[in-house]
Amino acid sequence: MSDKLRSLDDLFEEQLKDLYSAESQLVKALPDMAKEARDPRLQQAFDNHLMETKNQIARLEQIGRGINAKLDGHTCKAMQGLVAEGKETIAEDATDEVKDAALIAAAQRVEHYEIAGYGTAAHYAQRLGHSQAAELLRQTLQEEQATDTLLNNLAKNYINAKAM
């Protein structure tokens, strides 16, 4: 974090930078996860989320322009760790079914991190009077929650049973 956090405005901008970095890292990781997934529904979920993530980056850039903030140049260390864990999952010697279950677990950790980040940023935006930014952040929050639910349903209703 920056050493210049003196107000909620500063913290809001820092949160946006963190989300921007996280999403940018995820855009690079999702194709590998989709390629490694064996279940066609899981592959499709990763491919769909890649397109969605690119749109989320565009929304963050729109918010950055709206508040006159430069969002690049920051590295989200949490996402670095989550992506590294995802790479470890990909490298595991596992059956296709177990690997798909492991990929979902790794992806849900990412989703939960993003849900927390977007929920916090949306609240800050609303509190600071950035209504349009708050709406865009809530839109992304809903997408992240929907992705988490989709992954959860895939795991519970199908993939985890195949991995037994």
N, C-alpha and C positions, 0 to 999 in steps of 0.2 A: 504494500500500500504506500501511497504517497505520504510524505511528511507534512503536507500542506492541507490536511483535513481540518478546516476550521468551522465548517458549517454543513448543514444538511445538503446544500447545493454541491459542495465539494465531494461529499460522500456519494451523492447520487451520480455525479460524473464518474467517480471511481468505480462504482458498481456497473455502470454502462460499459466502461472500458473492459472490465473483467468479463462481462457477458459477451462482448464483441470478440475478445480473444478466445473465450471458450467455444463460441460458435464457429469461429474460423478454424480452430483445431479440429472440431468435430467434422467439418466439411471434408477434411483430409482423411479422417479415420473411417467414416461411414462406408466408403466404397470397399475398403478391405473387409469390413464386417459383412457387408452384403455378399461379397465374393466367397467368403468363408462359410456362410450359412448354407445349409443343405436343404432345409425346408423351404419350399417356394413361397409360402406365406410370410416367413421370416425375411427372406430375401426381399420380397416386395415391401415389407414394412420398413426395412433399412433404406431401400431405394426411394420410397415415398418421403421418408424423413430427411433424406439428403436434399431433396427439392424444397421441402418445407424449411430446412435450416438455411438454405440460401436466401429464401424470402425473409427469414428472421434477421439475417445479417443486413439485408436491405432496409428493414424497419429500424434496426439500431442505427444505421447510417442516417436515415431520415430524422430520427430523434436527435442524433448528434448535431446535424445541421441546424435543427430547430432551436437548440440551446447553445449553439456556437461552441461545440466541444469536439475536439479531435479525439477519436476513439482508438486509433491504432497506437502502437508503440508500447503497449502493456502486455504482459504475459500472465495468463491465468494458470497459476501453478497447480491448482486443484484439478483442472481439466488435463493438464500434463500428466498428472498421476493417474487419473481415470483412463486416459488414452493408453498409457503405458500398461496398465492392468489389462485393458482390452487386447493389446498386442500379446501379452503373456497368454491370455485365453486362446488367442488364435494359434499360438505356437504349441499349445498343449497336445499331447498324444492322447486323443480321446475318440470314442466312436462318434459318428455323425450326430446321433441323437443327443448324446451328452454334450457335445460341443455346441449344438444349437441352444440347449438349456443354459450353458455357461455364457454364451453370447448374449442371451436375454438378460441374465443376471448382471453382466457388465453394462449393458445398455440401460438397464433400469437405474443403476447407480448414477449414470450420466443424467438421466431424466430427472431424478430426484434432486440432484445438484442444481440443475437448470430451473426446476420448479421453485426451489427456495430462492434462487437469484432473481427470477422474474417477479415473484410475489413481492419480494422486498423492494425491488426497483419500482414496481407499479405503485406501491404505497408511498414511496418517497416522491414520485412524480406527482401523485394526487395531492399530497401534503404541500408540495412546493407550487401548486397551481399550474402545473404542466399537464393540462387535461388531455391534449392530443397524445402526448407521450404516454400518459397513463393508459389511455385506451389501446394504443399500439402494444404496450407491454402486456396488458391483460389479454389481448388477442394471442400473443405468443405464449403466454402462460396457459391458456386454454388448449393450444396445440400441444404443448409439452405434456399436459395432463392427459390429453387424448392418446398421445403416443404411449405414455406409461400404461394406460388402461389397455390399449391394444396388446402391448407386449405381455402384460400380466395375463390377459385372457388367452393369448397363444400358449403361454407357459402352463397355466393351470388346466386348460381344457384340452390340451393336445400334446405339446412337446415334452413336458415333464413326464407324462405317462409313458411316452415312447422311450425315454431315457432310463427307465427303471430296469 
